[in-house]
Amino acid sequence: MALRRFGLFVLLIAAAPALLIAAAKPCVTAEEASKLINKNVCVNAHIYDVVVLPNGTSFLDICTPDTSDENCRFTIVSLFEDRGDVGELGKYRNANVHIRGIVQSMHGRAGIVLNHQRQFNDGPPKFKPNPKLGRGFNAGQDQPEIYDPNLRSQGSHRAFMTTRDQVTRPAK
């Protein structure tokens, strides 16, 4: 009986990677991704050109050269501040890529912000904390970063356990 359970355990461990691969969602086309606003998706696209603006922002052009700019409904953007994490984008010109990211609405079209190299390997985008959450916080303060009424005292010097609620321990 124990040998049978062990064999079942080994079989499950051996099959786990195959189950994870089967459960992974396939990449979608840019046309399908443009309908999935605020969803984390993998986009399968062909990069026709890499356009760099004077301010350093890069666009990966996934629309065919004969498609007008008004008819191109999806874009991939990489900001200047992320150039160190993204790397050289010119090597992706005329290449098929898989890019994972959150589809956002960008000036009348859908798009993904490319901010880390691992997004090309089905990895997550770089985490950027919300600057509004840390507003007014200084590490030298005695108060917490976020105002939470449960963390402040309720009344005059009350704590979790008042003196009349305390239990005395027996002496040893």
C-alpha positions in Angstrom: 0.0 0.0 0.0 2.8 2.4 0.9 4.7 1.4 -2.3 1.6 2.2 -4.3 1.2 5.6 -2.8 4.9 6.3 -3.4 4.6 5.3 -7.0 1.6 7.7 -7.4 3.6 10.5 -5.8 6.5 10.0 -8.1 4.1 9.9 -11.1 2.6 13.2 -10.0 6.0 14.9 -9.5 7.1 13.7 -13.0 3.9 14.9 -14.7 3.9 18.3 -12.9 6.0 20.2 -15.5 3.9 18.9 -18.3 0.7 20.0 -16.5 2.1 23.5 -16.0 3.1 23.8 -19.6 -0.4 22.6 -20.7 -2.0 25.1 -18.4 0.0 28.1 -19.8 -2.1 30.3 -22.0 -0.9 30.6 -25.6 0.1 34.0 -27.1 -2.6 35.9 -28.9 -2.3 38.1 -32.0 -2.1 41.9 -31.7 -5.7 42.2 -33.1 -7.0 39.9 -30.3 -4.9 41.6 -27.7 -6.3 45.0 -28.6 -9.7 43.8 -27.2 -8.2 42.7 -23.9 -7.7 46.0 -22.2 -6.2 45.8 -18.6 -5.4 42.1 -19.1 -2.0 40.5 -18.7 -1.5 38.7 -22.1 1.3 37.3 -24.2 1.3 38.9 -27.7 2.8 37.1 -30.7 3.9 39.8 -33.2 6.3 40.5 -36.0 8.5 43.6 -35.5 8.8 45.5 -38.8 10.7 48.5 -37.5 11.9 50.1 -34.3 11.2 53.8 -34.2 13.1 56.0 -31.7 11.7 59.5 -30.9 14.0 62.4 -30.0 13.0 62.1 -26.3 14.3 58.5 -26.3 10.9 56.7 -26.4 11.0 53.6 -28.6 8.1 52.1 -30.5 8.2 48.6 -31.9 6.2 48.8 -35.1 4.2 45.6 -35.5 2.0 46.9 -38.4 2.9 46.1 -42.0 4.6 48.9 -43.9 1.5 49.3 -46.2 -0.8 49.8 -43.2 -1.5 53.5 -42.4 -0.8 54.8 -38.9 -4.5 55.5 -38.3 -5.3 51.8 -39.1 -2.6 50.4 -36.8 -4.6 49.6 -33.6 -1.8 48.1 -31.4 1.6 49.3 -30.4 4.5 48.4 -28.1 6.2 51.2 -26.3 9.5 51.4 -24.4 10.2 54.5 -22.4 13.6 56.2 -22.2 13.9 55.6 -18.5 13.7 51.8 -19.0 16.4 51.6 -21.7 18.8 50.0 -19.3 16.4 47.2 -18.3 15.1 46.6 -21.9 18.4 46.6 -23.7 19.0 47.1 -27.4 15.7 46.9 -29.3 17.2 47.2 -32.8 18.1 43.5 -32.8 14.3 42.7 -32.9 13.8 44.5 -36.2 12.3 42.0 -38.8 11.9 39.3 -36.0 8.9 37.4 -34.6 8.6 37.9 -30.8 6.4 37.0 -27.9 5.9 39.9 -25.5 4.0 39.6 -22.2 2.5 42.7 -20.6 -0.7 44.4 -19.5 -2.7 45.8 -22.4 -3.4 49.5 -21.9 -5.4 52.1 -23.8 -2.9 54.5 -25.4 -4.1 57.5 -27.3 -6.9 55.8 -29.2 -5.2 52.4 -29.6 -4.2 49.5 -27.4 -0.6 48.7 -26.5 1.9 47.2 -24.1 4.6 49.1 -22.2 7.9 47.2 -22.6 10.0 48.0 -19.5 12.1 44.9 -18.9 14.0 42.3 -21.1 12.2 39.4 -19.4 8.9 40.3 -21.1 10.3 38.8 -24.3 10.6 35.4 -22.5 7.0 35.4 -21.2 8.2 37.1 -17.9 6.4 39.8 -16.0 6.9 43.6 -16.5 9.1 45.5 -14.1 7.4 46.5 -10.8 6.9 50.2 -10.4 5.5 51.3 -7.1 2.8 53.9 -7.0 4.4 57.2 -5.9 1.2 58.5 -4.4 1.2 55.8 -1.7 4.5 57.0 -0.3 3.6 60.7 -0.3 4.6 62.5 2.9 6.5 59.5 4.3 10.0 59.9 5.7 12.0 56.9 7.0 13.0 58.9 10.1 9.4 59.3 11.2 7.9 57.3 14.1 4.6 57.0 12.3 3.7 54.4 9.6 3.7 55.2 5.9 0.0 54.6 5.5 -2.6 56.1 7.9 -4.4 53.2 9.5 -6.8 54.0 12.4 -6.1 50.5 13.8 -2.5 51.5 14.5 -3.1 54.6 16.6 -4.1 54.8 20.2 -7.9 55.0 21.0 -8.3 57.6 23.7 -5.8 58.6 26.4 -2.8 56.2 26.4 -4.9 53.1 25.8 -3.1 50.2 24.5 -4.1 46.7 23.4 -4.5 45.6 27.0 -5.3 48.0 29.7 -4.0 47.7 33.2 -7.3 46.4 34.7 -7.4 43.6 32.0 -3.9 42.3 32.8 -3.6 39.0 34.4 -0.9 38.4 37.0 1.3 35.4 36.6 1.8 33.0 39.5 5.2 33.1 41.1 7.5 30.2 40.4 
